[in-house]
Amino acid sequence: MDFQFTEQQRRMVAAVRDLAQGEFKANAQKYMDGTFPWENMKKLADIGVLGVSVPEQYGGLGLPVFDTALVLEEIAKTCYVTAMATLGEAGVQTRVIATYAPDTIRERILPKVVSGDCILAICMTEPHAGADVANYRTNAVIRGDEALLVKSGTGASIGCASYSRGFIEPAANFGQIGLDCCFD
Ligand SMILES: Cc1cc2nc3c(=O)[nH]c(=O)nc-3n(C[C@H](O)[C@H](O)[C@H](O)COP(=O)(O)OP(=O)(O)OC[C@H]3O[C@@H](n4cnc5c(N)ncnc54)[C@H](O)[C@@H]3O)c2cc1C
């Protein structure tokens, strides 16, 4: 097995490292009070990083999870808050949409994720069942063309909730991840 980075991975890591070391490091402490790092997110969008998980047809780079981890590692070395904000855009939330959402939602949302105009949150954790996803109590009911969420538990630990324009909500009774995108 070849454990060497590809040339593309090497270039991407170098670009993110230059940005993070040069521009994020000095201000990292200022975001520890809960301020959202918009400035850093825009700079990451400018070099394409927020689209690392977004399929190419929606303006992203369409790269696998490993590449996302490489990017996050470089950001986390300098600014934890920016790395956590990027995790949703470059990783989890975006991948849920790219994998499960209908085309209409993908077309509407993913280009805005790439440009840094749409921050996404995921409302997964419930206090009684953190990692135990099989015991989540949030259900959905289907009415006509709409799936309405019935939250019978309480959400917890929703990162970036105040700054997000879209919320992804797993619904236990679908037997798979459901999606609630409250996008404007
Ligand atoms: C930095 C950070 C950001 C986060 N952001 C978000 C967010 O944006 N949105 C969101 O929804 N959540 C978020 N979370 C919450 C995260 O999803 C939960 O912390 C996670 O699900 C673990 O839950 P817990 O801490 O209650 O651990 P627990 O669920 O109590 O798990 C403790 C241990 O028990 C094990 N365990 C649990 N259930 C079972 C089982 N049924 N069988 C066997 N072993 C089991 C686990 O593997 C683990 O080792 C975030 C967490 C962190 C740390």
The ligand as an SDF file (V2000), in Angstrom:
LIG
                    3D

 53 58  0  0  0  0  0  0  0  0999 V2000
  -16.4600   19.3700   19.7380 C   0  0  0  0  0  0  0  0  0  0  0  0
  -17.8140   18.7510   19.6360 C   0  0  0  0  0  0  0  0  0  0  0  0
  -18.7440   19.2970   18.7560 C   0  0  0  0  0  0  0  0  0  0  0  0
  -20.0180   18.7420   18.6680 C   0  0  0  0  0  0  0  0  0  0  0  0
  -20.9040   19.2840   17.7920 N   0  0  0  0  0  0  0  0  0  0  0  0
  -22.1260   18.7410   17.6750 C   0  0  0  0  0  0  0  0  0  0  0  0
  -23.0850   19.2930   16.7630 C   0  0  0  0  0  0  0  0  0  0  0  0
  -22.8200   20.2560   16.0570 O   0  0  0  0  0  0  0  0  0  0  0  0
  -24.3020   18.7290   16.6810 N   0  0  0  0  0  0  0  0  0  0  0  0
  -24.6380   17.6370   17.4270 C   0  0  0  0  0  0  0  0  0  0  0  0
  -25.7480   17.1520   17.2750 O   0  0  0  0  0  0  0  0  0  0  0  0
  -23.7560   17.0910   18.3140 N   0  0  0  0  0  0  0  0  0  0  0  0
  -22.5210   17.6250   18.4670 C   0  0  0  0  0  0  0  0  0  0  0  0
  -21.6180   17.1110   19.3680 N   0  0  0  0  0  0  0  0  0  0  0  0
  -22.0650   16.1040   20.2850 C   0  0  0  0  0  0  0  0  0  0  0  0
  -21.5430   14.7430   19.9350 C   0  0  0  0  0  0  0  0  0  0  0  0
  -22.2380   14.2380   18.8390 O   0  0  0  0  0  0  0  0  0  0  0  0
  -21.7470   13.8830   21.1620 C   0  0  0  0  0  0  0  0  0  0  0  0
  -20.8420   14.3790   22.0920 O   0  0  0  0  0  0  0  0  0  0  0  0
  -21.4460   12.4820   20.8590 C   0  0  0  0  0  0  0  0  0  0  0  0
  -22.5680   11.9920   20.1600 O   0  0  0  0  0  0  0  0  0  0  0  0
  -21.0860   11.6970   22.1340 C   0  0  0  0  0  0  0  0  0  0  0  0
  -22.1200   11.8140   23.0910 O   0  0  0  0  0  0  0  0  0  0  0  0
  -21.7700   11.7890   24.6650 P   0  0  0  0  0  0  0  0  0  0  0  0
  -20.6390   12.7070   24.9230 O   0  0  0  0  0  0  0  0  0  0  0  0
  -23.0600   11.9670   25.3970 O   0  0  0  0  0  0  0  0  0  0  0  0
  -21.1860   10.3370   24.9320 O   0  0  0  0  0  0  0  0  0  0  0  0
  -21.9960    9.0120   25.2500 P   0  0  0  0  0  0  0  0  0  0  0  0
  -23.0950    8.8300   24.2540 O   0  0  0  0  0  0  0  0  0  0  0  0
  -22.3720    9.0140   26.6990 O   0  0  0  0  0  0  0  0  0  0  0  0
  -20.8960    7.9230   24.9770 O   0  0  0  0  0  0  0  0  0  0  0  0
  -19.8760    7.6190   25.9290 C   0  0  0  0  0  0  0  0  0  0  0  0
  -19.2400    6.2940   25.5370 C   0  0  0  0  0  0  0  0  0  0  0  0
  -20.2200    5.2390   25.4960 O   0  0  0  0  0  0  0  0  0  0  0  0
  -20.2210    4.6070   24.2200 C   0  0  0  0  0  0  0  0  0  0  0  0
  -21.6010    4.2740   23.8320 N   0  0  0  0  0  0  0  0  0  0  0  0
  -22.6650    5.0960   23.7950 C   0  0  0  0  0  0  0  0  0  0  0  0
  -23.7810    4.4290   23.4110 N   0  0  0  0  0  0  0  0  0  0  0  0
  -23.4050    3.1450   23.2140 C   0  0  0  0  0  0  0  0  0  0  0  0
  -24.0980    1.9530   22.8210 C   0  0  0  0  0  0  0  0  0  0  0  0
  -25.4040    1.9540   22.5800 N   0  0  0  0  0  0  0  0  0  0  0  0
  -23.3790    0.8200   22.7110 N   0  0  0  0  0  0  0  0  0  0  0  0
  -22.0600    0.8100   22.9690 C   0  0  0  0  0  0  0  0  0  0  0  0
  -21.3460    1.8750   23.3700 N   0  0  0  0  0  0  0  0  0  0  0  0
  -22.0080    3.0280   23.4880 C   0  0  0  0  0  0  0  0  0  0  0  0
  -19.6330    5.6290   23.2530 C   0  0  0  0  0  0  0  0  0  0  0  0
  -19.0130    4.9930   22.1380 O   0  0  0  0  0  0  0  0  0  0  0  0
  -18.6000    6.3350   24.1380 C   0  0  0  0  0  0  0  0  0  0  0  0
  -17.3800    5.6160   24.1900 O   0  0  0  0  0  0  0  0  0  0  0  0
  -20.3570   17.6260   19.4630 C   0  0  0  0  0  0  0  0  0  0  0  0
  -19.4100   17.0850   20.3320 C   0  0  0  0  0  0  0  0  0  0  0  0
  -18.1610   17.6330   20.4230 C   0  0  0  0  0  0  0  0  0  0  0  0
  -17.1550   17.0180   21.3660 C   0  0  0  0  0  0  0  0  0  0  0  0
  1  2  1  0
  2  3  1  0
  2 52  2  0
  3  4  2  0
  4  5  1  0
  4 50  1  0
  5  6  2  0
  6  7  1  0
  6 13  1  0
  7  8  2  0
  7  9  1  0
  9 10  1  0
 10 11  2  0
 10 12  1  0
 12 13  2  0
 13 14  1  0
 14 15  1  0
 14 50  1  0
 15 16  1  0
 16 17  1  0
 16 18  1  0
 18 19  1  0
 18 20  1  0
 20 21  1  0
 20 22  1  0
 22 23  1  0
 23 24  1  0
 24 25  2  0
 24 26  1  0
 24 27  1  0
 27 28  1  0
 28 29  2  0
 28 30  1  0
 28 31  1  0
 31 32  1  0
 32 33  1  0
 33 34  1  0
 33 48  1  0
 34 35  1  0
 35 36  1  0
 35 46  1  0
 36 37  1  0
 36 45  1  0
 37 38  2  0
 38 39  1  0
 39 40  1  0
 39 45  2  0
 40 41  1  0
 40 42  2  0
 42 43  1  0
 43 44  2  0
 44 45  1  0
 46 47  1  0
 46 48  1  0
 48 49  1  0
 50 51  2  0
 51 52  1  0
 52 53  1  0
M  END
$$$$
